[in-house]
Amino acid sequence: MLRSSLTAILIFCATQLVADTIRVASFNTELERRGPGLLLRDIASGKDPQVAAVVKVIALGDADIIALQSIDWDLEGATLRALMAELEKAGAPYPYFYAAQPNSGRPSGYDLDGDGRLGEPEDSWGFGAFTGQGGIAVLSRFPIHIEEVRDFSGLLWRDLPDALLPVNEDGTPFPSDQVYLDKPLSSTAHWAVPIDLPNGETLTLLTFKATPPVFDGPEDRNGRRNHDEIVFWQAYFDGDFGPVPDSRFVIAGDSNLDPHDSEGRREAMRALLSDARIVDPAPTSAGGTAAGGQGHSGPDALDTVDWDGPGRLRVDYVLPSRDWTVMDAGVLWPGIDAPEHETVVSASRHRLVWVDLALD
């Protein structure tokens, strides 16, 4: 297990990484707002404390490539560009980005939760009150091959091998047969994003944000979808959805599932973490270690989120392919007495997760 002290976490923020090492990170910013345009307004105001904290956390993380979750999407990319402008002011410029329309907030036209009402956030293809609420994005210091990005967000759930489609007590599809002729697997998005590296190689960033495996009924529609959004990556590696990277990939995203303690089908996360094609760097933090697991069975130091109710869990991941040499890894969660502690906990309930990889 790779461990990093708080001192190491803070020192890397002020120290240039050597030229033959890159840092890949994932961060659920929780920057989604209740209506379209509100996040852009908050960023542009320069007065929103959460936005300021998120910018500082991303700057502290000092990643070369970072996958972001829970950031509202708009067609012109104005919101993400505004955030990038704030990052540049903070000394963390990212000249390259990728963001496409997510399934979150995209109207389905169906009563997906079966409550007899249409047009609720639960009735979007992915939970959301408006199109693009809580989307994902990729920021990079290196060029992105936009034209070669593979967007699997339109993949139908029923087309996943051995899909765990929800059913009623009588075994019929929930809420109807017609829904699963049209329903996508991704509640937000699944992307494969090729990125040039300084040594001439290409890294393929595999990024996603899965639905929470809760907020449903006995049909377990969210628990089943969460499971299948995670096992999608293994089906992808198996070649079920076309060509796969032959080397140098990294999964970075929010699975909303802890392999030990989450509600949900934890076996999905355990299977991905134990897949021979990837390595789990098991990043840790001083803040997670000091907090204690509140009766959880998983290692406290690996936790990446602090929720009311469920408590502290590991749900955010950066998982390199087996052919990388992992130099270091960590969760940006300083201890309570550290100077950046308040900034980190006020930015998001999630923590930034990072992995340093050797360009050998």
Backbone hydrogen bonds, N-H to C=O, Kabsch-Sander energy under -0.5 kcal/mol:
donor,donor_aa,acceptor,acceptor_aa,energy
2,L,281,P,-1.1
9,I,5,S,-2.0
10,L,6,L,-2.4
11,I,7,T,-2.5
12,F,8,A,-2.0
13,C,9,I,-0.6
13,C,10,L,-0.5
14,A,10,L,-0.5
14,A,11,I,-1.5
15,T,12,F,-0.7
21,T,18,V,-1.8
22,I,357,L,-2.6
24,V,355,V,-2.6
25,A,65,I,-2.4
26,S,353,V,-2.2
27,F,67,A,-2.5
29,T,27,F,-1.0
29,T,69,Q,-1.8
30,E,69,Q,-0.6
31,L,70,S,-1.9
38,L,35,G,-1.5
41,R,37,G,-2.2
42,D,38,L,-2.3
43,I,39,L,-2.6
44,A,40,L,-2.7
45,S,41,R,-1.7
46,G,42,D,-0.7
46,G,43,I,-0.9
47,K,42,D,-0.5
48,D,42,D,-0.7
52,A,48,D,-2.2
53,A,49,P,-2.1
54,V,50,Q,-2.8
55,V,51,V,-2.5
56,K,52,A,-2.0
57,V,53,A,-2.5
58,I,54,V,-2.6
59,A,55,V,-2.3
60,L,56,K,-2.7
61,G,57,V,-2.4
62,D,58,I,-1.3
63,A,58,I,-0.5
64,D,23,R,-1.9
65,I,23,R,-1.9
66,I,139,L,-2.6
67,A,25,A,-2.5
68,L,66,I,-0.5
68,L,137,A,-3.2
69,Q,27,F,-1.9
70,S,134,G,-0.5
70,S,135,G,-0.8
71,I,135,G,-1.9
73,W,132,G,-2.4
77,G,74,D,-1.4
81,R,77,G,-2.3
82,A,78,A,-2.0
83,L,79,T,-2.0
84,M,80,L,-2.5
85,A,81,R,-2.0
86,E,82,A,-1.6
87,L,83,L,-2.2
88,E,84,M,-2.2
89,K,85,A,-1.8
90,A,86,E,-1.5
91,G,88,E,-1.6
92,A,87,L,-3.1
96,Y,140,S,-2.0
98,Y,138,V,-2.2
103,N,188,T,-2.8
105,G,126,G,-3.3
106,R,103,N,-2.0
108,S,123,D,-0.9
110,Y,123,D,-0.5
112,L,110,Y,-1.2
114,G,111,D,-1.1
123,D,120,E,-2.1
124,S,121,P,-1.4
125,W,106,R,-2.8
126,G,103,N,-1.2
128,G,121,P,-1.1
132,G,104,S,-2.3
133,Q,130,F,-2.2
135,G,71,I,-1.0
135,G,132,G,-1.0
137,A,68,L,-2.0
138,V,98,Y,-2.4
139,L,66,I,-2.5
140,S,96,Y,-2.6
141,R,64,D,-2.4
145,H,194,P,-2.6
146,I,144,I,-1.7
148,E,145,H,-1.6
149,V,146,I,-1.4
150,R,192,A,-2.3
151,D,149,V,-0.6
152,F,150,R,-0.7
152,F,190,H,-2.8
155,L,152,F,-1.9
157,W,183,K,-2.6
159,D,156,L,-1.6
160,L,157,W,-1.9
163,A,160,L,-1.5
165,L,163,A,-1.2
168,N,172,T,-3.4
171,G,168,N,-2.1
174,F,166,P,-2.3
180,Y,176,S,-0.9
180,Y,177,D,-0.6
181,L,178,Q,-1.5
182,D,178,Q,-0.6
182,D,179,V,-1.4
183,K,179,V,-2.0
185,L,155,L,-2.9
191,W,207,T,-2.4
192,A,150,R,-2.3
193,V,191,W,-0.5
193,V,205,L,-3.1
195,I,203,L,-2.9
196,D,143,P,-2.6
197,L,201,E,-2.5
200,G,197,L,-2.1
203,L,195,I,-2.9
204,T,248,R,-2.1
205,L,193,V,-3.1
205,L,203,L,-0.7
206,L,204,T,-0.6
206,L,250,V,-3.2
207,T,191,W,-1.9
207,T,205,L,-0.7
208,F,252,A,-0.6
209,K,189,A,-0.9
210,A,254,D,-2.6
214,V,212,P,-0.6
220,D,217,G,-2.2
224,R,220,D,-2.7
225,R,221,R,-1.7
226,N,222,N,-2.8
227,H,223,G,-1.9
228,D,224,R,-2.3
229,E,225,R,-2.7
230,I,226,N,-1.4
231,V,227,H,-2.4
232,F,228,D,-1.2
233,W,230,I,-1.3
235,A,231,V,-1.9
236,Y,232,F,-2.7
237,F,233,W,-2.5
238,D,234,Q,-1.7
239,G,236,Y,-1.7
240,D,235,A,-2.2
242,G,239,G,-1.0
250,V,204,T,-2.1
251,I,319,L,-2.7
252,A,206,L,-2.7
252,A,250,V,-0.5
253,G,317,Y,-2.0
254,D,208,F,-1.6
255,S,253,G,-0.6
255,S,315,V,-2.0
256,N,315,V,-0.9
262,S,258,D,-0.7
266,R,264,G,-1.4
268,A,265,R,-2.0
270,R,266,R,-2.1
271,A,267,E,-2.3
272,L,268,A,-1.8
273,L,269,M,-2.5
274,S,270,R,-1.5
275,D,272,L,-1.3
278,I,275,D,-1.7
279,V,320,P,-2.6
285,S,301,A,-0.9
287,G,333,W,-3.1
289,T,285,S,-1.5
290,A,286,A,-2.4
291,A,287,G,-1.3
292,G,288,G,-1.0
296,H,293,G,-1.7
302,L,299,P,-1.1
303,D,300,D,-1.7
304,T,313,L,-3.2
305,V,313,L,-1.7
306,D,349,R,-1.8
307,W,311,G,-2.5
311,G,307,W,-1.1
313,L,305,V,-1.4
315,V,313,L,-0.7
317,Y,253,G,-2.6
319,L,251,I,-3.2
321,S,249,F,-2.5
322,R,277,R,-2.0
324,W,321,S,-1.8
325,T,358,A,-0.5
326,V,324,W,-0.6
327,M,325,T,-0.6
327,M,356,D,-2.7
328,D,356,D,-1.1
330,G,354,W,-2.3
331,V,284,T,-2.5
332,L,352,L,-3.2
333,W,331,V,-2.0
338,A,335,G,-1.9
341,H,338,A,-1.5
344,V,340,E,-2.2
345,V,341,H,-2.3
346,S,342,E,-1.7
347,A,343,T,-1.2
348,S,344,V,-1.1
351,R,304,T,-2.4
352,L,332,L,-0.5
353,V,26,S,-2.6
354,W,330,G,-2.8
355,V,24,V,-2.3
356,D,328,D,-2.9
357,L,22,I,-3.1
358,A,325,T,-2.6
359,L,20,D,-3.9
360,D,358,A,-1.4
